[in-house]
């Protein structure tokens, strides 16, 4: 255990000690895979310690969430925010009960929480080396040694946030493998099922044949490969992996290849053992306001498995359709690629796909008007981060300039801005990114 992880463990121990003083906890967490696994980890740890809880999954932390929390707590309750809260001290200060924050986003200002566990405060990069679920697991392991079986959910959260299994994430992965919670094999980082179906509806890796059944069948016929991914003979899997790698190296970013091929994690204690299937399911449930089903799955309720598998496949098909629609609408600024649209779902996935597989040369932002608000998703690559890109700063400053709110990670960030200000916002962010990256020659 290195010094950074020791420091993180010390903060986690303090958080665990504070949590143990309460009889009832109100848990609020984000609605993506990392946030849902965070909620599942802390809820199971609370249950094992005889502490009652009430959990709610939300899309973002704003004033309405604080009001909802204040209306649903009693005197003496503790409120735990997972995967949010590090940059929203003013909102957290309005919570009338004691607060614990377990998050991995870049901290901004002083936190009013009794304790705020954040990897950045321990010298660990929360954007790539520890997710919120990993931070929550660090608290859970301090609440009881038996909670090591929750490490698989932490691995899923890190995969969901497209993190690297280095530093703190590797510490958790190694602990999970040693405890028999997670096993590792080499291969394609895709879900289980018939390979034709998987390539048709899986948005990652995004290939030139994705979503096109006839091209997929032609591709597989040339290779002479068919059948279930998890039952594929090693030679066939190797041939398929090489062919997909060749496709990716033509257009995608180097990290896209790493994201698609390599160590595959199997969650041996979860109801859905393939981590890529689980992440897809959790993200689907979050987007479709079915987070209760997702949390039940992570809490080991087998009755929800078939329903949410079907939901996930249908949703991923719709995502592929949206990506293909978005491809024809992408425009280039001076220092970024962008999409300015209305009522398009899955903009976060679209942004990740574009910057990894279609236009990896510059950061990408998707601006989407939905009802009375404009939502923004921005994504970069590790190569761009190395050149100075900080999307958290760019979106926070850009959103503030037009009367909105933004922030997140340097590599992945989001914002909400008022209607009618999208083009102005894009221009401001474009200029900020230009200052970060220096002169960029348009392609």
LODO-787835 format. One record per residue: x, y, z of N, C-alpha, C in turn; residue in three letters. Coordinates in steps of 0.001 Angstrom, whole numbers, plus 500000, padded with zeros to 6 digits. Example, Ala and Ser with C-alpha at 12.3 -4.5 7.8 and 13.67 -1.06 7.14 Angstrom:
<nodes>
513190494310507800512300495500507800513200496700507800ALA 512850497750507080513670498940507140512900500030507870SER 
</nodes>
This chain:
<nodes>
500850498810500000500000500000500000500889501243500000UNK 500798502059498930501648503244498857501091504377499725UNK 501805505500499756501443506592500657500092507202500304UNK 499805507317498988498525507903498580497351507042499038UNK 497480505725498865496391504830499272496279504777500796UNK 497413504861501484497368504924502951496597506154503417UNK 496877507297502781496184508527503153494697508409502865UNK 494354507836501697492951507640501353492273506717502368UNK 492970505667502777492424504718503757492186505388505101UNK 493072506303505460492897507027506726491633507889506696UNK 491406508566505568490182509363505440488961508447505424UNK 489086507300504746487982506331504694487646505808506085UNK 488659505608506887488438505126508264487692506169509086UNK 488039507436508895487318508512509580485860508529509140UNK 485636508414507820484269508399507295483475507227507860UNK 484101506047507906483425504852508441483062505050509911UNK 483950505685510652483685505944512070482517506893512266UNK 482445507911511439481329508858511528480019508172511165UNK 480022507389510085478804506693509649478273505776510749UNK 479180505139511469478789504186512519478036504846513670UNK 478099506163513779477435506872514875475946507088514618UNK 475471506757513416474088507053513041473260505781512898UNK 471959505929513140471047504790513041470303504763511707UNK 470232505922511046469546505983509746470330506900508818UNK 470472506464507561471263507215506586470442507441505320UNK 470502508661504838469878509019503559470969509028502501UNK 470878508133501517471899507995500484471406508638499188UNK 472211509522498624471915510159497336473103509889496413UNK 472841509347495239473936509028494327473547509315492885UNK 474574509358492019474383509687490615473784508507489850UNK 473191508787488680472435507749487968473211507039486873UNK 474550507157486854475317506346485899475847505102486592UNK 476580504274485864477057503004486421477909503217487667UNK 478766504240487642479621504511488801478799504945490008UNK 477817505798489777476985506258490881476099505162491447UNK 475535504335490577474649503264491047475437502206491816UNK 476632501844491322477450500886492076477912501495493399UNK 478167502794493426478526503464494683477397503315495698UNK 476173503589495251475015503466496141474854502040496641UNK 475026501068495739474875499660496128475926499252497152UNK 477147499730496976478226499391497917477917499937499300UNK 477581501223499393477363501808500716476097501258501351UNK 475046500998500545473805500451501110474017499060501691UNK 474786498215500984475048496877501521475923496941502764UNK 476880497857502793477722498011503980476894498504505161UNK 475974499438504921475090499934505980474203498804506517UNK 473623498038505594472732496937505982473464495933506868UNK 474704495623506509475479494653507284475861495185508660UNK 475827496498508801476133497106510091474879497464510879UNK 473738496999510411472492497233511122472011498668511071UNK 472437499412510064472037500810509910470994500892508804UNK 469821501421509113468775501530508099469122502660507124UNK 468573502569505923468910503559504908467750503763503949UNK 467789504893503261466844505226502200467680505807501075UNK 467677505143499929468538505552498820467726506129497674UNK 468264507175497051467663507780495865468765508047494848UNK 468493507693493598469436507930492508468952509136491717UNK 469843510108491460469454511341490771470390511610489598UNK 469913512391488644470724512689487457471756513773487722UNK 471469514657488676472429515700489036472048516272490396UNK 473003516921491007472768517557492305472425519024492074UNK 471203519405492454470787520801492344469890521145493525UNK 469303522331493500468487522778494616467292521892494886UNK 466707521326493823465536520463494010465901519185494756UNK 467113518687494528467564517491495246467753517811496727UNK 468356518942497016468541519343498411467193519493499107UNK 466231520109498417464889520256498991464250518895499249UNK 464398517972498295463866516620498463464503515917499655UNK 465822516083499805466520515472500935466008516042502248UNK 465926517348502328465483517983503578464058517590503956UNK 463235517303502957461849516902503229461706515427503563UNK 462792514670503443462688513216503646463592512704504767UNK 464144513609505565465014513191506660464411513599507997UNK 464891512927509039464466513228510412465659513698511212UNK 465374514247512381466459514674513258467385513498513558UNK 468660513735513486469628512693513808470038511821512648UNK 469479512083511444469870511306510263471197511821509702UNK 471869510945508977473056511318508216472716511261506734UNK 473251512185505957473075512171504509474424511880503861UNK 474456510867503001475677510533502257475442510815500783UNK 476282511669500208476262511923498774477387511125498127UNK 477033510318497129478026509535496393478112510029494951UNK 479337510120494444479583510503493054479072511909492748UNK 479064512766493739478651514158493557478952514927494840UNK 478977516239494718479088517072495907480409517776496103UNK 481471517341495427482789517930495675482904519370495192UNK 482138519733494192482215521085493668480970521901493937UNK 480147521450494895478855522096495147478652522391496627UNK 479666523025497214479631523316498645478450524163499068UNK 478036525128498224476916525994498579475613525201498686UNK 475428524228497784474240523380497858474290522469499080UNK 475439521846499297475589520924500428475331521648501743UNK 475734522913501816475562523691503051474088523890503407UNK 473197523723502422471763523890502675471086522631503197UNK 471808521525503257471260520292503832471213520451505341UNK 470064520148505934469877520451507355470423519372508288UNK 470852518247507744471460517184508553472963517131508297UNK 473648516314509095475072516084508869475278515386507529UNK 476403515683506894476657515182505542478031514525505457UNK 478096513407504726479350512781504309479342512763502780UNK 480440513169502174480573513139500720481612512092500334UNK 481241511219499399482178510244498835482154510456497330UNK 483214511056496806483182511515495429484578511403494818UNK 484648511612493503485950511577492835486131512726491856UNK 485159513630491790485296514799490941486235515811491605UNK 486805516679490798487767517658491304487113518545492370UNK 487664518571493586487082519434494636487222520905494275UNK 486183521668494628486202523113494416485786523782495722UNK 486674524553496315486364525254497553486331524347498766UNK 485952524933499894485852524184501140484534523413501196UNK 484585522202501753483372521398501867482753521567503256UNK 481431521760503320480756521856504617480443520488505231UNK 480808519408504539480520518059505039481359517731506271UNK 480847516812507095481623516354508254482912515692507803UNK 482845514959506728484040514423506079483747514289504593UNK 484717514639503778484601514493502327485747513614501864UNK 485409512406501421486428511490500908486554511695499414UNK 487729512123498980487959512373497561489401511994497236UNK 489612511162496214490974510719495899491940511866495611UNK 491419512971495058492289514109494756492980514632496011UNK 492289514546497153492869515027498416493969514116498934UNK 494069512920498347495127511982498728496192511871497643UNK 496140512771496671497130512740495597496836511724494511UNK 495587511267494421495172510275493424494246510956492421UNK 494475510752491147493667511373490107492315510672490001UNK 491269511344490442489939510757490417489347510603489033UNK 489947511241488038489430511107486676489813509782486051UNK 490965509237486436491440508014485772491881506907486727UNK 492140507217488008492721506211488903491838505806490083UNK 490690506465490265489740506010491288488378506631491028UNK 487387505776490847486019506229490615485321506447491953UNK 484087506948491891483309507120493119483028505777493781UNK 482758504754492972482492503425493544483740502873494224UNK 484913503175493659486154502767494306486352503486495624UNK 486060504802495642486162505569496884485167505046497924UNK 483959504706497463482945504168498379483364502803498910UNK 483976502007498059484485500710498516485544500888499605UNK 486387501892499470487414502140500484486778502436501836UNK 485622503107501837484887503330503086484270502018503578UNK 483655501264502660482990500010503036483965499014503656UNK 485180498932503127486151497969503672486580498361505078UNK 486448499651505401486726500088506766485538499829507691UNK 484369499584507114483168499298507898483046497819508233UNK 483838496964507582483798495532507860484608494753506850UNK 485416493811507315486272493037506412485468492227505413UNK 484240491839505801483421491033504899483016491803503644UNK 483185493098503662482766493915502524483714493829501338UNK 484733492999501443485617492793500293484854492244499098UNK 483727491561499353482948491021498234482277492117497411UNK 482311493359497893481745494486497156482743495096496185UNK 483959494578496175484999495119495296484648494959493820UNK 483879493926493483483476493739492096482644494896491582UNK 481792495454492445480999496618492052481888497839491841UNK 482951497947492635483903499049492448484619498922491105UNK 484956497697490737485576497460489433484609497861488315UNK 483334497503488469482335497868487461482204499382487338UNK 482212500085488457482109501540488421483277502176487697UNK 484477501637487921485668502158487242485600501897485741UNK 485127500713485362484949500399483942483920501348483335UNK 482834501588484056481802502488483572482318503894483325UNK 483252504336484152483837505671483982485093505649483117UNK 485344504519482466486458504380481516487809504726482143UNK 488010504202483342489245504484484058490308503422483797UNK 491525503746484203492645502819484081492796502016485369UNK 493187500761485221493413499943486419494880500025486818UNK 495211501222487257496515501549487806496287502191489165UNK 497379502368489935497305503099491204496188502532492092UNK 495269503393492562494240502956493513493296501923492911UNK 492949502081491635492087501074490996492749499702490970UNK 494052499676490748494776498396490743494794497788492143UNK 494929498633493159494885498151494544493571497420494813UNK 492459498021494387491146497402494594490998496147493751UNK 491446496207492497491366495038491619492171493876492185UNK 493384494153492631494224493096493200493567492485494428UNK 492963493332495252492271492838496450491087491963496063UNK 490380492371495020489219491612494553489625490257493984UNK 490693490238493205491178488985492618491663488043493708UNK 492417488571494660492950487748495760491825487129496587UNK 490700487865496721489570487374497517488622486489496712UNK 488913486284495428488046485461494595486765486159494181UNK 486762487478494237485583488262493875485567488563492377UNK 486738488750491802486888489066490387487921488134489773UNK 487666487668488560488666486914487811488922487636486487UNK 490068487365485892490503488095484707490865487119483596UNK 490453487456482376490881486705481203491221487705480100UNK 491946487262479098492290488115477968491234487989476874UNK 490977489092476177490034489005475070489433490338474698UNK 488236490289474115487511491488473721486675491993474884UNK 486709493285475095485970493885476197484554494215475733UNK 483785493161475532482398493290475087481536492353475918UNK 480221492532475815479306491692476564479196490298475992UNK 478488489442476706478257488076476256477059488028475307UNK 476970486925474555475871486739473617476395486348472254UNK 475479486130471307475874485804469941476673486970469367UNK 477823486682468764478733487735468315478069488650467289UNK 477197488122466448476491488968465472475610489990466178UNK 474883489535467201474010490434467964474835491476468713UNK 475912491022469354476732491924470172477325493037469315UNK 477851492688468142478428493710467265477357494642466700UNK 476136494154466611475068494985466071474615496049467064UNK 474494495681468345473907496636469291474886497224470310UNK 476152496857470255477106497381471223477792498644470692UNK 477650499774471390478273501009470919479770501106471191UNK 480299500164471969481747500196472218482312498777472203UNK 483276498495471306483893499416470355482954499768469201UNK 483049501015468759482231501489467646483030501302466364UNK 482551500386465514483271500026464292482517500531463059UNK 483141500409461899482473500816460658481325499879460295UNK 481214498753461002480118497815460738479066497832461850UNK 479309498568462915478388498582464054476984498987463610UNK 475996498206464028474604498505463714474144498066462339UNK 475054497540461521474696497129460156474809495605460064UNK 473665494930460142473661493469460235474306492812459022UNK 474027493302457828474586492658456641476107492784456604UNK 476641493950456972478088494126457002478729493278458103UNK 478016493148459211478524492309460301478621490861459856UNK 477570490356459224477559488966458760478660488735457716UNK 478850489712456846479910489612455833481284489555456498UNK 481489490418457481482748490466458230483027489126458925UNK 482011488575459580482175487318460312482321486129459367UNK 481633486180458229481766485102457236483199485034456698UNK 483782486200456425485169486240455937486114485614456962UNK 485840485899458244486681485343459310486346483885459600UNK 485138483470459202484693482112459513484367481940460986UNK 483786482990461580483521482998463026482033483240463273UNK 481455482417464152480062482586464551479906482026465962UNK 478769482323466593478468481726467893478584482687469062UNK 478469482123470251478479482896471489479888483383471824UNK 479988484635472246481288485213472593481955484428473711UNK 481208484129474764481797483478475940482083481995475722UNK 481664481446474562481952480043474266482834479891473037UNK 483373480990472572484160480980471349485501480294471568UNK 485916479404470662487234478767470786488342479815470812UNK 489414479571471559490502480562471693491062481048470357UNK 491206480150469390491749480574468095490799481528467372UNK 489498481243467455488518482132466828488508483491467523UNK 488577483477468845488572484733469599489801485575469265UNK 490939484899469107492175485596468753492064486207467358UNK 491476485450466421491304485943465051490363487155465033UNK 489259487060465792488294488154465864488920489395466490UNK 489667489184467554490319490296468250491292491018467327UNK 492068490270466572493030490872465643492331491677464553UNK 491209491141464045490477491829462986489860493135463494UNK 489339493114464704488761494332465282489851495349465590UNK 490995494877466079492128495782466348492562496493465070UNK 492578495754463971492969496342462685491987497438462274UNK 490696497191462461489695498209462153489897499457463011UNK 490174499255464284490305500379465202491539501229464917UNK 492629500591464570493871501340464363493791502279463157UNK 492825502068462283492698502932461097492155504312461437UNK 491253504396462426490586505670462689490560506056464165UNK 490483505097465059490240505391466471491501505871467187UNK 491300506428468382492422506854469217493129505630469771UNK 494398505740470140495122504600470713494434504029471942UNK 493832504889472751493189504379473962491909503608473647UNK 491340503828472453490171503054472056490533501585471879UNK 491723501335471353492197499960471207492362499324472579UNK 492968500076473505493134499575474872491787499312475534UNK 490801500162475221489474500019475821488724498817475276UNK 489087498359474079488351497280473432489005495918473578UNK 490314495907473806491060494649473798492000494596474999UNK 492019493455475678492934493312476814492325492486477928UNK 492489492948479167491977492223480327490463492376480426UNK 489769491264480495488321491235480666488027490814482101UNK 487241491612482816486967491341484226485628490630484383UNK 485665489532485116484462488758485411484124488938486886UNK 482926489396487163482493489691488527481834488440489104UNK 482619487631489778482182486288490154481138486261491271UNK 480918487390491950479909487435493012478641488191492612UNK 478602488672491373477442489452490943476486488607490098UNK 475239489038490005474248488315489208474562488397487724UNK 475117489514487275475599489658485904477116489685485983UNK 477758488622485536479197488481485771480059489219484761UNK 479568489396483537480346490128482542480253491613482854UNK 481381492236483166481369493621483643480819494579482587UNK 481019494283481290480555495183480239479040495097480074UNK 478490493908480288477040493773480314476460494529481507UNK 477083494376482680476572495039483880476609496556483725UNK 477721497078483226477831498530483039476759499032482073UNK 476557498317480973475530498718480001474146498716480642UNK 473863497706481439472568497605482114472367498778483076UNK 473383499072483868473253500140484860473083501499484191UNK 473863501752483153473719503021482437472351503141481773UNK 471868502029481233470534502021480633469472502383481664UNK 469520501731482801468524501984483850468573503430484320UNK 469786503984484419469916505373484821469268506309483823UNK 469490506059482535468933506921481491467415506788481370UNK 466893505612481672465454505364481504464671505540482807UNK 465306506151483801464664506354485112464218505032485735UNK 465056504004485552464799502696486152465909502358487157UNK 466398503385487834467540503183488730467224502241489891UNK 465950502183490263465555501251491319465834499815490920UNK 465562499481489648465868498140489148467362497886489173UNK 468138498894488759469593498746488732470152498521490128UNK 469650499285491077470117499136492458469721497770493007UNK 468523497304492658468086495969493094468994494884492532UNK 469411495047491268470324494082490664471642494030491438UNK 472174495186491762473443495239492498473289494772493941UNK 472055494791494436471776494292495788471386492816495764UNK 471612492164494593471471490710494422470021490231494360UNK 469141490998493724467757490566493518467652489916492139UNK 467570488568492059467572487888490758466306488118489943UNK 465239488594490569463960488726489865463984489819488795UNK 464990490709488822465007491834487878465909491579486669UNK 466662490476486674467711490270485678467168490247484250UNK 466168489421483982465671489274482614465095490585482088UNK 464348491290482932463713492540482508464749493581482108UNK 465782493744482932466722494819482622467730494423481538UNK 467956493141481330468767492731480169468068493141478873UNK 466776492885478792466003493243477601465976494759477408UNK 465796495498478507465816496957478441467150497457477890UNK 468227496860478364469570497291477981469815497093476495UNK 469421495941475967469639495668474543468855496644473683UNK 467590496877474027466773497820473259467358499228473319UNK 467817499612474501468375500957474655469668501118473858UNK 470527500096473897471776500188473148471525500293471643UNK 470494499627471158470130499766469747469749501202469427UNK 469013501846470337468621503237470120469835504157470182UNK 470816503803471023472046504591471111472804504543469789UNK 472916503346469217473593503202467916472905504072466870UNK 471583504074466870470828504889465931471135506370466123UNK 471205506803467387471512508209467680472929508579467246UNK 473880507676467461475261507952467062475343508150465547UNK 474682507269464813474720507371463354474038508657462881UNK 472955509045463551472285510295463221473192511485463537UNK 473886511405464672474749512514465098475958512690464179UNK 476450511604463596477641511685462743477477512707461620UNK 476281512801461076476047513724459979475815515158460421UNK 475758515383461742475470516718462277476675517350462967UNK 477785516635463024478960517129463750479610518278462989UNK 479966519316463733480642520469463158481977520685463863UNK 482883521386463187484210521629463741484401523103464062UNK 484839523358465296485252524694465686486743524848465455UNK 487334525826466097488779526019465960489569524998466757UNK 489022524613467927489779523760468843488975522574469350UNK 487821522332468734486974521225469169486019520817468058UNK 485473519626468202484338519171467402483104519299468286UNK 481947519600467674480766519761468511479492519377467771UNK 478475519137468579477138518797468099476157519684468840UNK 475331520409468113474323521274468724472965520790468239UNK 472205520157469133470984519482468709469874519645469738UNK 468716519043469466467583519068470376467040517656470581UNK 466628517395471801465902516164472142466595514891471668UNK 467899514865471758468644513652471418469143513015472708UNK 468782511785472927469234511095474130470667510598473938UNK 471258510149475009472569509480474961473715510392474543UNK 473619511699474822474679512596474367476020512298475028UNK 475992511790476254477249511413476907477933510274476173UNK 477155509275475785477704508148475041478148508598473656UNK 477360509468473036477742509993471722479070510722471815UNK 479230511556472840480472512305473006481660511364473193UNK 481494510349474021482573509378474247482923508639472959UNK 481905508265472207482124507520470966482856508367469930UNK 482411509607469769483021510478468761484493510713469064UNK 484810511041470326486192511397470643487104510172470649UNK 486546509006470822487375507798470822487515507182469436UNK 486425507183468673486386506377467454486245507159466160UNK 485809508415466221485532509147464989486448510351464813UNK 486529511217465817487375512417465738488239512523467002UNK 489266511699467127490079511715468346491098512849468403UNK 491181513664467343492200514700467288491915515881468198UNK 490619516153468471490219517291469287489138516860470276UNK 488949517623471364487844517307472263486499517481471571UNK 485484516843472130484151516889471530483141517294472587UNK 482222518208472227481130518556473129479799518383472409UNK 478854517771473111477499517587472605476578518499473400UNK 475910519397472701474995520358473313473577519963472897UNK 472729519711473886471424519121473604470332519868474364UNK 469411520482473613468301521202474240467180520220474570UNK 466835520154475854465781519258476315464811520071477169UNK 463592520255476686462577521047477379463116522448477671UNK 463252522814478941463641524182479277465112524345479621UNK 465919523335479361467337523424479712468183522872478565UNK 469394523352478480470351522828477507471424522069478275UNK 471557520790477968472522519936478653473742519728477765UNK 474899519693478395476154519583477664476952518395478188UNK 477486517597477272478425516521477620479703516748476825UNK 480834516719477505482121516948476846483075515822477172UNK 483862515406476183484815514327476386486140514643475688UNK 487231514185476298488549514289475694489220512935475690UNK 490499512924475405491302511698475468492491511940476395UNK 493120510874476804494295511020477676495419511757476949UNK 495501511558475629496526512273474862496281513774474899UNK 495030514200474825494701515618474895494919516175476301UNK 494638515365477313494898515791478695496388516056478881UNK 497206515197478295498663515367478399499122516668477745UNK 498329517190476806498670518449476132498125519667476871UNK 497355519426477946496854520542478745495355520686478815UNK 494605519808478153493147519916478168492589519727479577UNK 491666520609479964490945520481481228489488520867480962UNK 488672519867480646487280520126480311486476520590481513UNK 486854520160482709486146520609483904486211522129484020UNK 487406522672483864487588524124483932486865524803482765UNK 487046524260481562486467524885480375484946524958480468UNK 484308523869480896482850523868480974482338524681482155UNK 483067524657483260482656525463484414482691526955484060UNK 483802527392483441483938528805483083482959529184481968UNK 482818528310480978481899528595479885480458528674480354UNK 480063527737481219478687527733481738478430528952482616UNK 479376529289483490479216530466484349479025531736483515UNK 479741531818482395479687533011481553478315533227480912UNK 477545532146480765476220532284480137475083532024481124UNK 475412531989482416474379531823483433474009530390483748UNK 474938529458483498474682528053483804475655527511484830UNK 475708526187484918476604525505485846477304524370485118UNK 478586524153485434479301523066484786480474522600485620UNK 481034521465485240482192520914485944482279519418485750UNK 483218518803486434483399517349486334484857516982486387UNK 485330516261485387486725515840485299487418516581484161UNK 488738516527484168489463517136483061489194516423481739UNK 488933515110481801488732514314480589487266514128480224UNK 486371514337481172484935514158480935484172515105481843UNK 483343515934481251482661516939482051481275517207481484UNK 480470517943482240479121518251481808478708519638482258UNK 477609520116481726477104521436482099475624521529481784UNK 474968522495482422473599522886482099473615524386481863UNK 473048524820480735473055526236480392471657526663479952UNK 471365527967479998470035528440479592469802528272478091UNK 468536528186477714468174528115476300468607529396475593UNK 468985529260474332469354530410473534470798530860473681UNK 471573530152474507472960530569474747473964529535474245UNK 473496528539473492474354527409473122475541527839472266UNK 475288528608471207476384528983470311477405529864471029UNK 476908530758471881477808531603472668478669530737473598UNK 478029529773474229478735528855475126479809528074474375UNK 479447527537473216480409526763472422481612527621472057UNK 481365528866471669482454529769471299483388530039472469UNK 482809530255473648483623530517474844484476529303475184UNK 483853528124475176484588526896475498485666526633474448UNK 485349526881473197486321526722472116487565527570472395UNK 487363528831472785488494529721473071489295529253474283UNK 488600528793475315489299528304476516490153527090476171UNK 489584526164475416490343524970475017491527525366474147UNK 491336526375473311492447526863472495493602527357473340UNK 493276528045474436494331528507475357495014527325476044UNK 494233526288476340494805525117477020495725524307476101UNK 495294524122474867496031523247473943497043523989473099UNK 496932525318473044497812526054472148497246526015470740UNK 497973526585469766497452526622468397497154525213467875UNK 495969525049467343495545523773466762495199524004465301UNK 495796523218464418495527523345462983494276522530462639UNK 493278523197462080492044522490461687492336521512460570UNK 491702520345460632491903519333459594491033519623458395UNK 
</nodes>
